[in-house]
């Protein structure tokens, strides 16, 4: 009697333990399911990380290639910029030298024009103040004098000039020249002769020479202004390129 209840008690305990085990297995099963789901998520995350890593590696390689190309391009551009800067400096120096030459030419042309205008004014005034008593001969080679006026000594014919070396004494007066040597041509001594006015001696030589194809001062000034404007634009463009 006593053994039967003990066996029943043992079987009951085993049954209880089995029930507890079954329940715990169910709990573990649920936990395993959750872990498996988390494993799938983790695998997906790992695959995504691997893909991102590959993309990053490719991007890094492309960035390295871009940096290398940029370095080479910048080096070439810097060399070209240095060459361009040196050439621009040379051109600026040449432009300044040309501008100085143009300025000197303009100043020389201005002074030459002033001297030429002064010479023309002096020649014009000299022609106006010439002696009105001088008259031109009909043939244009000798000068005849107006009645009652003495002809210039340098323009008197040889036959009318008094002898300087061997002066004859006439009527006891030394140095007296006979009236025959000082005879003056009268207006009626030659047929058809009319006294004509003449200008001052060497009037043809005093006339200013006409300019022969020379550039005027206004043209030189306009050329200098244009060169200055071009040089200013070139300097502005050079400053913009350097900036």
C-alpha positions in Angstrom: 0.0 0.0 0.0 2.8 2.2 0.9 4.6 1.4 -2.3 1.7 2.3 -4.6 1.3 5.8 -3.5 5.0 6.4 -3.7 5.0 5.3 -7.3 2.0 7.4 -8.0 3.8 10.3 -6.4 6.9 9.7 -8.6 4.8 9.5 -11.7 3.0 12.6 -10.8 6.3 14.4 -10.3 7.6 13.2 -13.7 4.4 14.3 -15.4 4.8 17.7 -13.8 8.4 18.0 -14.9 7.4 17.0 -18.4 4.8 19.7 -18.5 7.3 22.2 -17.3 9.8 21.0 -19.9 7.2 21.2 -22.7 6.3 24.7 -21.6 9.9 25.8 -21.5 10.5 24.2 -24.9 7.7 26.4 -26.3 9.3 29.4 -24.8 12.7 28.5 -26.3 11.0 27.8 -29.6 9.6 31.3 -29.7 13.0 32.8 -28.8 14.7 30.8 -31.5 12.2 32.0 -34.0 12.9 35.6 -33.0 16.7 34.9 -33.2 16.3 33.5 -36.7 14.4 36.5 -37.8 17.0 38.7 -36.3 19.7 36.7 -38.1 18.0 37.3 -41.4 17.8 41.0 -40.7 21.5 40.9 -39.7 22.5 39.1 -42.8 20.6 41.6 -44.9 22.3 44.4 -43.0 25.7 42.8 -43.6 25.0 42.4 -47.3 24.0 46.1 -47.5 27.2 47.0 -45.6 29.3 45.0 -48.0 27.6 46.7 -50.9 28.1 50.1 -49.4 31.7 49.2 -48.7 32.2 48.3 -52.4 30.6 51.5 -53.5 32.8 53.5 -51.1 35.9 51.7 -52.4 34.9 52.6 -56.0 34.2 56.2 -55.0 37.6 56.3 -53.2 39.3 55.1 -56.4 37.4 57.6 -58.5 38.3 60.3 -56.1 41.9 59.4 -56.2 41.9 59.4 -60.0 40.1 62.8 -60.0 42.6 64.2 -57.5 45.5 63.0 -59.6 43.9 64.5 -62.8 43.2 67.7 -60.9 46.8 67.9 -59.7 48.1 67.4 -63.2 45.6 69.9 -64.7 46.4 72.5 -62.0 50.1 72.0 -62.6 49.7 72.6 -66.4 47.4 75.5 -65.7 49.9 77.1 -63.3 52.7 76.7 -65.9 50.5 78.3 -68.6 49.5 81.1 -66.2 53.2 81.8 -65.4 54.0 81.9 -69.1 51.0 84.1 -69.8 52.0 86.4 -66.9 55.6 86.7 -68.2 54.3 87.4 -71.8 51.8 89.9 -70.5 54.5 91.7 -68.5 56.7 91.9 -71.6 53.7 93.2 -73.6 52.9 95.8 -71.0 56.6 97.0 -71.0 56.5 97.1 -74.8 53.2 99.1 -74.7 54.6 101.6 -72.2 57.7 102.0 -74.4 55.5 102.5 -77.5 53.4 105.0 -75.6 56.4 106.9 -74.5 57.7 107.0 -78.1 54.3 108.1 -79.3 54.3 110.9 -76.7 57.7 112.0 -77.7 56.7 112.0 -81.4 53.6 114.0 -80.5 55.6 116.5 -78.6 58.1 116.8 -81.4 55.3 117.3 -83.9 53.6 119.9 -81.8 56.9 121.8 -81.4 57.6 121.5 -85.1 54.1 122.8 -85.9 54.5 125.7 -83.5 57.9 126.6 -85.1 56.4 126.2 -88.6 53.5 128.5 -87.7 55.8 131.0 -86.2 58.0 131.0 -89.3 55.0 131.4 -91.5 53.8 134.3 -89.4 57.3 135.9 -89.5 57.5 135.5 -93.3 54.0 137.0 -93.7 54.9 140.0 -91.5 58.2 140.4 -93.3 56.4 140.4 -96.7 53.9 143.0 -95.4 56.5 145.4 -94.1 58.7 145.3 -97.2 59.6 148.7 -98.7 56.9 149.9 -101.1 59.4 151.9 -103.1 61.0 148.9 -104.7 59.7 148.1 -108.2 60.3 145.1 -110.3 61.9 145.3 -113.8 59.8 144.0 -116.8 62.2 141.0 -117.4 62.1 140.0 -113.7 65.9 139.7 -113.5 66.8 143.4 -112.7 65.3 145.9 -110.4 64.3 149.4 -111.6 63.7 152.2 -109.3 60.8 154.6 -109.0 61.5 158.0 -110.3 63.0 160.1 -107.6 64.1 157.1 -105.5 67.5 155.3 -105.3 67.8 151.7 -106.3 69.4 149.3 -103.9 73.2 149.1 -104.2 73.2 145.4 -104.7 70.6 145.5 -107.5 72.0 148.4 -109.5 73.4 147.5 -112.9 77.1 147.6 -113.4 76.9 150.6 -115.7 75.1 152.6 -113.0 77.4 151.7 -110.1 80.1 154.2 -109.2 83.7 153.0 -109.4 85.0 152.4 -105.9 88.7 151.7 -106.5 89.6 154.5 -109.0 87.4 157.4 -108.1 87.8 160.2 -110.6 88.1 163.7 -109.6 85.6 165.8 -111.4 85.5 169.6 -111.0 88.3 169.3 -108.4 86.1 167.3 -105.9 87.6 164.0 -104.9 85.2 161.1 -105.0 82.7 163.0 -107.2 81.0 160.7 -109.6 79.9 162.3 -112.9 76.2 162.7 -113.4 76.5 160.4 -116.5 77.4 157.4 -114.3 74.5 158.1 -112.0 71.9 158.5 -114.7 68.6 156.9 -113.8 66.3 155.3 -116.3 63.3 157.4 -116.7 59.8 156.1 -117.2 59.7 157.4 -120.7 63.2 156.2 -121.8 61.9 152.8 -122.9 58.8 152.4 -125.0 55.9 150.7 -123.2 57.8 150.7 -119.9 55.7 150.9 -116.8 57.0 150.7 -113.2 55.7 147.7 -111.4 55.8 147.1 -107.7 58.1 144.5 -106.2 58.3 142.9 -102.8 61.3 142.7 -100.6 64.5 141.1 -101.9 64.5 137.3 -101.7 60.7 137.3 -101.4 60.6 134.0 -103.2 63.0 132.5 -100.7 61.2 133.8 -97.7 57.9 132.1 -98.7 57.3 129.1 -96.4 57.7 125.7 -98.0 54.6 123.6 -98.2 54.6 120.4 -96.2 55.2 117.4 -98.5 53.0 114.5 -97.3 53.9 114.9 -93.6 51.5 113.7 -90.9 49.6 116.5 -89.2 49.7 117.0 -85.5 46.0 116.1 -85.1 46.6 112.7 -86.7 49.5 112.0 -84.3 47.4 113.2 -81.3 44.5 110.9 -82.3 46.9 108.0 -82.8 48.4 108.6 -79.4 45.0 108.8 -77.8 43.9 105.6 -79.5 47.1 103.8 -78.4 46.6 105.1 -74.8 43.0 103.8 -74.8 44.1 100.4 -76.1 46.8 100.2 -73.5 44.2 101.0 -70.8 41.8 98.4 -72.0 44.7 95.9 -72.2 45.7 96.7 -68.6 42.2 96.3 -67.4 41.8 92.9 -69.2 45.2 91.8 -67.7 44.1 92.8 -64.2 40.8 90.9 -64.6 42.6 87.8 -65.9 45.1 87.9 -63.0 42.2 88.3 -60.5 
